[in-house]
């Protein structure tokens, strides 16, 4: 058992001096508690001496038992470490980020500075309780953000995520035993509102109405890649002979403009191209050198959403008679997924096309589109059962 002991300070000179000063202060009106007579002492896992003082012996004995148990089970945390301010832990966590893209780190930094540190910065990490965090999440849901508008469910969830990751760092570094940010109910996130699934005819009408950007919209509507991936697609990544688009990078917004970076979730992938689209893509590819963007704006640089959306896309939506559906360039991913599923693609194929991190995520979003195969399974089982029964009858 770990060595923990209690020391009576009654005859210690420093305790007697502290007691005299306390008595004088009390006469002067001080309400400060008297100095602790009982000192619990022990050695931590780092073999350094530790100590805590208590006014009453039962308090010291309870702490002694608790320390012995935590030291014996390996769940010990240095009480002084728990006094670390959250702001210090948050900066330590943020400085340790290595694999996140620049845009992600910028988002984390913004949320830290706007919502997390202003709330928790001066708190000692060990003083933060689960119920405190629950109350804060409720505040985020009910109060306007720094820009005066209510925070979206996704923004609230990401703010909580940043706080939770910083507190996880505090737990991993031995400052707190558990993470008080865990297991909170967060507002439901609707990814981009109602899904819109265009038919082949509707997609063709939309693409035709887009003029010179016809092929670009067909790529969005049939390949299912993200806007940021499509606008960063280089000519050398289009493999017409094998009918593949190699998705390895995406545009990301950073301070000062746009920058090419890794794809979302770092999910590099190859996406199939329809054979009927190859001859439409070929002349575009032949006009570009390897390393040049496949799809560009009028100025020869990457397509800019803020100009493409109103000037090209929204105009094409109206011309195709699709206004009122709520269709956006991003929602063409839903069309690609629905058409692929209707054509018989399984969940893994759709996951690969869209660049989802897992098949579970694909099923969460599009599971209702997959055909109900219960009757098919039941019929197959029935055929097997009849065959077995017939063989059994023949033997008898």
Secondary structure, DSSP 8 states (H G I E B T S, - for coil): ---EEEEE-TT-HHHHHHHHHHHHHHHTT-------SEEEEEE-TTS-EEEEEESSHHHHHHHHHHHHHHHHHT----TTGGGSBHHHHHHHHHHT--SS-HHHHHHHHHHIIIIIHHHHTTSBGGG--HHHHHHHHHHHHHSB-TTSSB--HHHHHHHHHHHHHHHHHHHHTTS-SS-TTSS-------SSSS-----HHHHHHHHHHTGGGHHHHHHHHHH---HHHHTT-BGGGEETTTTEEEE--EEEEETTEEEEE--GGG--EEEE--HHHHHHHHHHHHTS-TTSBSSB-TTSSB--HHHHIIIIIHHHHHHTT-TTS---TTTHHHHHHHHHHHTT--HHHHHHHHT-S-HHHHHHHHGGGS---HHHHHHHHHHHHHHHHHHHHHH-
